[in-house]
Amino acid sequence: MTPRDFFMHLLGFVALYASIISFLTLMYQYVNVLFPDPLNFYYTRILNIIRVASSTLIVVFLVFILINWLLERDFAKAPKKRDLKFRKWLIYFTLFVSAITIIIDLIRLVYIFYSGELTTRFLLKILAVLIVAAGVLAYYFWDLKRDTEKKYKLPRIALWVSVIVVLAGIVSGFFIVGTPAEQRLRRFDDQRVSDLQEIQNQIIYYWQQKDVLPSKLTDLNDSISGFVVPTDPATGADYIYNIQGELDFELCANFDKVSLAEGRNTYPRQPGIYYPGAYQENWSHEAGEKCFSRIIDPELYDNTLKIAE
């Protein structure tokens, strides 16, 4: 075995493990989006995980395909290289990990069944792990038993099936969570909501200290605290601020997409499902200009504790 053989086989199996982990991570997050858990659901975090998993999968799977293509070319010239001890060790280790994964997966299934907590979300995750682990186990078990002198169609079939499954997994994300361009627009909208929340808090603080609403947003700028009124993250335009009364005001912004947000974390709106955090429902918006009306409650926001003059 040459150093090239050593590192090529090692890199190939590392790419395989990384591809499987990234693919299963994607499947888990897709299930979380399609079948959300109202008690533990953070859409923004899920989107970040999906972006990382998709990026990793695209790169490492391409590396896996390239390495396997180079190895298959070597095997065609020297079929006995399939019997390298190091390669056998890697295959047996992969079989061991696959078998352990299947066993743990089945244990979890039985445990959850006895706990009476079987859900569609959980079953889909269990099924995804079971199919992938069983597929890897079956293929490499066959690879150990194959005749090194014969040519088989199964490796090419397995490769194309893997490519189709991975592509389907990545493309599915565009329909489940949106295209990268749509996600960028949603991130802009999330930042706009965050800016308006910050401005609203500063307006309330200003009123608590001066017993009057600021006449314009620039009155909130403070060189000591370092606060500067934020502007639209995409266009740089100022947010709109209108005084409606002594305690009434509204903040307006132009949004790109329909709101998916409830609270600091983002939740997908699905018919018939209620998500906690309804106190933030007043930041929901449609695409286009949206104004949020606010009325300060003097009993709730006590303004009697002011800085002594």
C-alpha positions in Angstrom: 0.0 0.0 0.0 1.4 3.4 -1.0 0.8 6.6 0.9 -1.5 7.7 -1.9 -3.7 4.6 -1.3 -3.7 5.3 2.5 -4.9 8.9 2.2 -7.3 8.3 -0.7 -9.1 5.5 1.2 -9.1 7.5 4.4 -10.4 10.7 2.7 -13.1 8.7 0.9 -14.5 7.2 4.1 -14.3 10.5 5.9 -16.3 12.1 3.1 -18.8 9.2 3.3 -19.3 9.7 7.0 -19.6 13.5 6.6 -22.1 13.1 3.8 -24.3 10.7 5.8 -24.3 13.0 8.9 -25.1 16.1 6.8 -27.8 14.3 4.9 -29.5 13.0 8.0 -29.2 16.4 9.6 -31.1 17.8 6.6 -33.8 15.2 6.9 -34.2 15.8 10.6 -34.6 19.6 10.1 -37.1 19.0 7.2 -39.1 16.8 9.5 -38.9 19.5 12.2 -40.3 22.1 9.8 -43.1 19.9 8.3 -44.1 18.5 11.7 -43.1 21.2 14.3 -43.1 20.6 18.0 -44.9 23.6 19.6 -42.9 23.1 22.8 -39.4 23.2 21.2 -39.4 24.9 17.8 -37.0 27.7 16.7 -37.3 28.3 13.0 -34.4 30.6 12.7 -32.1 28.1 14.3 -33.4 25.4 12.0 -32.7 27.5 8.9 -29.1 28.0 10.1 -28.7 24.3 10.6 -30.1 23.6 7.1 -27.7 26.1 5.5 -24.7 24.5 7.3 -25.8 20.9 6.5 -26.6 21.7 2.8 -23.3 23.5 2.3 -21.4 20.6 3.9 -23.3 18.0 2.0 -22.7 19.6 -1.4 -18.9 19.8 -0.8 -18.2 16.5 0.9 -20.5 14.5 -1.3 -18.6 15.8 -4.4 -15.4 14.9 -2.7 -16.8 11.4 -2.0 -17.8 11.0 -5.7 -14.4 12.2 -6.9 -12.4 9.9 -4.6 -14.5 6.9 -5.4 -14.1 7.6 -9.1 -10.3 7.7 -8.7 -10.3 4.6 -6.6 -12.4 2.7 -9.1 -10.0 3.7 -11.8 -7.1 2.3 -9.7 -9.1 -0.9 -9.0 -9.6 -1.4 -12.7 -5.9 -1.3 -13.2 -5.1 -3.4 -10.1 -8.1 -5.4 -8.9 -6.1 -6.8 -5.9 -6.1 -3.3 -4.3 -9.6 -4.0 -3.2 -8.1 -6.5 -0.7 -5.8 -3.9 1.0 -5.9 -4.5 4.7 -6.4 -0.8 5.5 -9.4 -0.7 3.2 -10.8 -3.8 4.9 -10.3 -2.2 8.3 -12.2 0.9 7.1 -15.0 -1.2 5.7 -15.4 -3.3 8.8 -15.4 -0.2 10.9 -18.1 1.2 8.7 -20.1 -2.0 9.1 -19.7 -1.8 12.8 -20.9 1.8 13.0 -23.8 1.0 10.7 -24.8 -2.0 12.8 -24.6 -0.1 16.1 -26.6 2.7 14.6 -29.4 0.3 13.5 -29.4 -1.3 17.0 -29.6 2.1 18.8 -32.3 3.2 16.3 -34.4 0.2 17.0 -33.9 0.6 20.8 -35.1 4.2 20.6 -38.1 3.1 18.6 -39.1 0.4 21.2 -38.4 2.8 24.1 -40.6 5.6 22.6 -43.3 3.1 21.8 -43.4 1.9 25.4 -43.4 5.5 26.5 -46.5 6.2 24.5 -44.8 9.1 22.7 -44.8 7.8 19.1 -45.3 10.7 16.7 -45.1 11.1 12.9 -42.1 13.4 13.5 -40.2 10.8 15.5 -41.1 7.9 13.2 -39.8 9.7 10.1 -36.5 10.5 11.8 -36.1 6.9 12.9 -37.0 5.7 9.4 -34.4 8.0 7.8 -31.6 6.7 10.0 -32.7 3.1 9.5 -32.8 3.3 5.7 -29.4 5.1 5.4 -27.7 2.8 7.9 -29.2 -0.3 6.4 -28.2 0.8 2.9 -24.6 1.4 3.9 -24.4 -1.9 5.8 -25.8 -3.9 2.9 -23.6 -2.3 0.2 -20.3 -2.7 2.1 -21.2 -6.2 3.3 -21.7 -7.1 -0.4 -18.4 -5.3 -1.3 -16.5 -7.5 1.1 -17.9 -10.7 -0.5 -17.5 -9.6 -4.2 -15.1 -11.2 -6.6 -12.3 -8.7 -7.2 -11.8 -10.1 -10.7 -15.3 -9.5 -11.9 -17.1 -6.3 -13.0 -20.5 -5.5 -11.4 -23.1 -3.0 -12.2 -24.2 -2.6 -8.6 -21.5 0.0 -7.6 -22.6 2.3 -10.5 -26.2 1.8 -9.6 -25.5 2.6 -6.0 -23.6 5.7 -6.9 -26.4 7.0 -9.1 -29.1 6.2 -6.5 -27.0 8.1 -3.9 -26.6 11.1 -6.3 -30.4 11.2 -6.9 -31.2 10.9 -3.2 -28.8 13.6 -2.2 -29.9 16.0 -5.0 -33.5 15.3 -4.0 -32.7 16.1 -0.4 -31.0 19.4 -1.3 -33.7 20.5 -3.8 -36.5 19.6 -1.3 -35.1 22.3 0.9 -36.1 24.9 -1.6 -39.7 23.9 -1.4 -39.7 23.4 2.4 -37.8 26.4 3.6 -37.4 28.4 0.4 -34.6 29.3 -2.0 -31.4 31.0 -0.8 -32.7 34.3 -2.3 -36.0 34.0 -0.4 -34.1 33.2 2.8 -32.0 36.3 2.4 -35.2 38.4 2.0 -36.6 36.8 5.2 -33.4 37.6 7.1 -33.8 41.3 6.0 -37.3 41.2 7.3 -36.2 39.6 10.6 -33.6 42.4 11.0 -36.3 45.0 10.3 -38.5 43.6 13.0 -35.5 43.5 15.4 -34.8 47.2 14.5 -38.4 48.2 15.2 -38.3 46.4 18.5 -35.2 48.2 19.5 -36.6 51.6 18.4 -39.8 50.9 20.3 -37.9 50.1 23.5 -35.9 53.4 23.1 -39.1 55.4 22.6 -40.6 53.9 25.8 -37.4 54.7 27.7 -37.4 58.2 26.3 -41.0 58.7 27.4 -40.2 57.3 30.9 -37.4 59.8 31.3 -39.0 62.9 29.7 -42.7 62.2 30.1 -43.2 63.0 26.4 -42.8 61.1 23.1 -39.8 62.0 20.9 -40.8 64.4 18.1 -38.7 62.5 15.6 -36.6 59.4 15.7 -33.3 61.2 15.6 -34.1 62.5 19.1 -33.3 59.0 20.3 -29.7 59.2 19.2 -27.5 59.3 22.3 -23.8 59.9 22.0 -23.2 58.7 25.6 -24.9 55.3 25.4 -23.9 55.0 21.7 -27.4 54.4 20.5 -28.0 55.4 16.9 -31.4 54.8 15.3 -31.1 51.9 12.8 -32.1 52.2 9.2 -33.5 49.7 6.7 -30.8 47.0 6.3 -31.4 46.6 2.6 -32.1 50.1 1.4 -30.7 52.3 4.1 -33.9 54.2 4.3 -35.2 55.6 7.6 -38.0 53.8 9.3 -41.3 55.8 9.5 -42.3 57.2 12.9 -45.7 58.9 13.5 -47.1 60.4 16.7 -50.8 59.6 17.0 -51.4 61.1 20.5 -49.8 61.8 23.8 -49.2 58.1 24.4 -49.8 56.8 20.9 -47.3 56.2 18.1 -46.7 54.0 15.2 -43.6 52.5 13.5 -43.6 51.5 9.8 -41.3 49.6 7.5 -41.3 48.0 4.1 -41.1 44.2 4.2 -40.2 41.8 1.4 -42.1 38.7 2.5 -45.1 37.6 4.4 -44.2 37.3 8.1 -43.4 33.9 9.5 -42.5 35.4 12.8 -43.9 35.1 16.3 -41.5 36.5 18.8 -37.8 36.6 18.8 -37.7 33.1 17.2 -39.5 32.5 13.9 -42.3 30.0 13.5 -43.9 28.7 10.3 -47.6 29.3 10.2 -49.4 26.0 9.6 -53.2 25.7 9.7 -54.6 24.2 12.9 -51.3 24.5 14.9 -50.9 27.1 17.6 -47.4 28.2 18.7 -46.6 29.7 22.0 -45.3 33.3 22.1 -48.5 35.0 20.9 -47.4 38.2 22.8 -45.2 38.9 19.8 -48.1 38.4 17.3 -48.2 42.2 16.9 -45.1 42.0 14.8 -46.7 40.0 12.1 -46.7 41.6 8.6 -47.6 41.1 5.0 -45.2 42.0 2.1 -45.0 45.8 1.5 -45.4 48.7 4.0 -46.7 47.7 7.4 -47.3 50.1 10.3 -47.4 48.9 13.9 -49.5 51.0 16.3 -48.4 51.3 19.9 -50.1 52.8 23.0 -48.0 53.3 26.1 -49.7 52.1 29.3 -48.6 54.5 32.1 -49.4 51.9 34.7 -47.4 49.3 33.0 -44.4 51.5 32.1 -43.9 53.6 35.2 -42.2 56.9 34.4 -41.9 58.1 38.0 -38.4 56.7 38.4 -36.4 59.4 36.6 -32.8 60.5 36.9 -32.6 63.1 39.6 -31.9 66.6 38.3 
